[in-house]
Amino acid sequence: MPRTLLLSACLLQSLCAAALAAEAPRNWLIVESPHSQDVQVIDPKTREVVRSIPIGEHTDDVMGSPDGRVFYVGAQDDMRSPFGYQNNESGKVMAFDSQSFETLWSVALDGSPNHMSRSPDGKRIYVPLYTRQWLVVLDAKDGSITNWWPATIGNHATEISADGTRLYVGNMVTDAIYVYDTATGKVVMSIDAGESVRPIVLDEPRGLLYYQLSRLHGFEVRRLADGSFVRRVELPALPKPVAAPGGALAERLANLEGASAWPYTYNHGLAMTRDGRHLVAVATVANYAAIYSLPDFALKGTVPVGGSPNWVAFDPEGRFAYVSNPKDDSVSVIDIAAVREVARIKVGKGPKRVAFSVE
């Protein structure tokens, strides 16, 4: 190739690479704060909030997308119930552009939306409705409902398999994990967990399922193939039993989190690094995050965090874990290798779910 053409080709290639880099979306840390009814967008490099997005209802979930160009927010309508905002009969799911932070679409739902999942290709969103006998499937392009799947009241947490063929749905009323075939919308397995099911983690390379329960200070392990029980992992023992809540009902419901308030959340927050080397279990009732090595479940240590920690998410490299602290309106940043908190980021009121915009 002549030198002039070679230089032109190299220049063109460099320009194209620069253009693609400029168009690549930032990988934001997204935090939903239900009591201030908004969402915070955090730059994980500077650990600063770059945008606060008003939602207007009590947020309940945030979720990224495969290419990171869109992120999603689930919210529950404020029914002004004296029993707390979680006693609601409706809600919505919203999509936001991750660069402009403009609303792309919003869809109202009949039923209380809880923790969503999306298909690996980013085309479908699965929304469990805690107060309804169905689960809805949304088209991620515009939020339209494409399917209604039979379900039962109490569906709370969901996780999708890596190939998108199985959806795992934890229930807080029937104490079970239901496994759906995403091609047919039919339940192909029901796993009796014996207690209200909270966060779920799929460890598919090892064929295992990890999950937390409302009144368990620890987590359990089962086999994905048949749901059979493998083991229970107890977190470090509490120094003393958890006392029954006191005070006026309205005050308890408004201000307390964790085991002192319905629905009795001893631990809520469980996540595994992408390389499968570490698992972090949040101890909501004890204000710490426990770091375990896998596959041996050896406890590397516990890290004190903020009040009533509720959720945990890892960066793509698995170097840092981000834990939400509803009691003190913050997110703790934990260095996994060092087993310590390295930063605490102030966010909205009562933060719970955290996720990266690129998932």
Secondary structure as UniProt FT lines:
FT   HELIX           3..23
FT   STRAND          29..33
FT   TURN            34..37
FT   STRAND          38..43
FT   TURN            44..47
FT   STRAND          48..54
FT   STRAND          58..63
FT   STRAND          70..76
FT   TURN            82..83
FT   TURN            85..86
FT   STRAND          90..97
FT   TURN            98..100
FT   STRAND          103..110
FT   STRAND          117..118
FT   TURN            120..121
FT   STRAND          124..129
FT   TURN            130..131
FT   STRAND          134..139
FT   TURN            140..142
FT   STRAND          145..150
FT   TURN            153..154
FT   STRAND          155..160
FT   TURN            162..163
FT   STRAND          166..171
FT   STRAND          176..181
FT   TURN            182..185
FT   STRAND          186..192
FT   STRAND          197..203
FT   HELIX           204..206
FT   STRAND          208..213
FT   TURN            214..215
FT   STRAND          218..223
FT   TURN            224..226
FT   STRAND          229..234
FT   HELIX           249..255
FT   HELIX           258..260
FT   TURN            262..264
FT   STRAND          270..272
FT   TURN            274..275
FT   STRAND          278..283
FT   TURN            284..287
FT   STRAND          288..293
FT   TURN            294..297
FT   STRAND          298..304
FT   STRAND          312..314
FT   TURN            316..317
FT   STRAND          320..325
FT   HELIX           326..328
FT   STRAND          330..335
FT   TURN            336..339
FT   STRAND          340..346
FT   STRAND          354..356
//
